[in-house]
Amino acid sequence: MTDKPLCGIDEAGRGPLAGSLVIAGVILKNPIDGLMDSKKLTQKKREALYCLIIENSDHHIVCFSAAEVDELGISKCLQQGLRTIQKVLQNARYLFDGNSTFGVDNITTMIKADDKVQEVSAASILAKVTRDREIVEQAKLYPEYGFEKHKGYGTKAHIEALAKYDRCEIHRKTFRVKSLDEPTLF
């Protein structure tokens, strides 16, 4: 058994059509009540827990813009994010939510870790709150898309806004929308 602390890692924003990909790593210094998968918490509860996590952990958050996601691809962004977290939060055991290490050594994976392991739940909350705050700010620059409501995911309202206004700066240009994008023949 090792005495290295556990660093939980999770991401938010892998699948949306717009906004950043955010990856967070968390080593808890004190226990925090109420941690669970960020998707199962209300926004108000996530915000409250976010502050507690920041105060009671060593943590690091890595963000990749939509343009970086387009340029590098999701897998490469996740790989770079995982490596950055390892460099910043050293001498830990690393547990990443999901089933892929994206080629990064010394990382263990677990499906649904964000709902089973406190450190990963905390990382899930930091990643989601960071991403949500960012896209709500960007919604002020691009009000016609309703980002504050759907956070960049491919909802019906978002697809309708895309059909009317096309993509803006924070849209991922490489993410295809079936009803809008012509199929490309190679």
N, C-alpha and C positions, 0 to 999 in steps of 0.2 A: 504493500500500500504506500502510496506517495503522499508527502505532505504539501505538495503543490496545490495552490487554490484552483478551483474550477472557474474557467472563463466561459460563460454561456454566450453564444453568438446566434443572431437571427437577422433577417432582412425584412424590409418592407418595400414594396414597389417593383416586384419582379415582373408582374403582368400588365400594368396599366399602359394606356396609349400615350400618356403624358406624365411629365414630372420625373423626379429623380429616383434612383435606386439608392436606398439607404441601408447600410449594414452596421450593426452595433455589437460591441463586445462588452460584457459586464462581469466583473469579479465583485461579488457582494462582500462588504466588510461587516455588515450587520443584517440580521434577518428582517424581512419586510412582510407584513401581513397583507393578504389579498392579491398576491402575484398570480397571474395566469396568462394564458394566451391573450395578447392584446385585442384580438378580434372578438373575444368574448366579453370585453369590458365596455362600458359606456365611455364616451369621450371625456366626460367629467371625471370619471374614476381613473382613466388613463393619465389625464393631466395631473391629478393629485399624486398618483404613484410615480410619475415621471420625476417630480420634485424630490420625492423620498429616495428614489433610485440614485439620482445625481448626488444627493447628500451622503448616501450610505454605500457607495461603491467606488471602485476604480473602473473607469469605463472609457471607451473610445468609439466615436461614431465616424463612419466614412460615407461620403455622398458622391454619387456619380450622376452628373446631369444627363438629360435626355440626349444631348449631343454626344457625350462620352459613351452612353449606352449604344447609340447608333454606330459610333466609330469602333468601339472595342467589342461589342456584343455582351450579352448578359453574363455568359460564363466567364469571360475574361475579367469583367468588372468584379464578379463575385470572387474570383481567384485573387485579384489584386487587393480587394477589401479584406479578405481573410488573412493574407500575408501582412497587410498593414496592421491589423489588430494584433497579430502575433508579435510584431516588432514593438508595438507600443505597450501592450500588456504582456510582458515577458514572464518566463518562469511559471507558467500555468499549464493546466490540462485544458484542452479546448474541446468544447462540445457544440456542434453546429446543428441547428434544426434542419431536418431533411434527410436525404439519403446519398448525397454526393459531397465529396471534399473538394471538387473542382481541381484535382491534382495537387492540392496543398498537403504537405506532410504534417504529421503530428496533430491531426484533427480527427476526432471521433464524430460520427453522425448518429442521429436518432430521429426517427419520424415522430412527429408530434411532441418533440422535446419542449416546445414552447408552452405546452400545457402540462408537462410532467416534471420539469426541472426548473427550480426557482430562478437560477441565473439566466437560463434561456428565456424564461418568461419576462424577466427584467430587460433583457436585450430586445425582445419583441416589442415591448412597450416603448423603449427609447427610440427604436427605429421607426415605429409607426407614428409616434407623436412628432418626431423630428420631420418626417416626410409630410404629415398632415399640415403642420404649421407652415412649412415651406409652400405647399401648393395653395393653401388658403391665402397667403400673401400674393402669390402669382395670380390668383383669381382676380385680384384688384386691377392688375394690368390687362387682363383678358376676360372681362366680365361676361362676354357673350357665350363663353363655354360652360359656365356653371361649375367650375372646378371645386368650389367650396362645398358643393353637394356630393359629387361623385368621386372626387379626389383623383381624377384622371383615368378612372377605369372605364371600360367600354360599355357604359349604360346606354339605353335607348336615347335619352336626352343628349348625351355626349355625342353619339353617332349622328344625331340630327343636327347638332351644332357644327360638327365636322362637315357634313354635307352642305351646309349653308355658308360656312366661313373658311373652309379648308383648314389646314394645320397652321398652328402658330409656332413661335420660337421654342416652347417647352414640350411640343409634341415629339414623339419618337418617330422619325421619318421612316425607319426600317420596319416598324410594326405595321402590318397590313390589316385593313378593315375590309372584310369580304364584300360588304354592300357598297363600298366606295372605290376600292382599288381594282383596276383592271388586272386580270391575271397576266403575268409576264411569261413569255416563252423564251427559253434559253436553248 
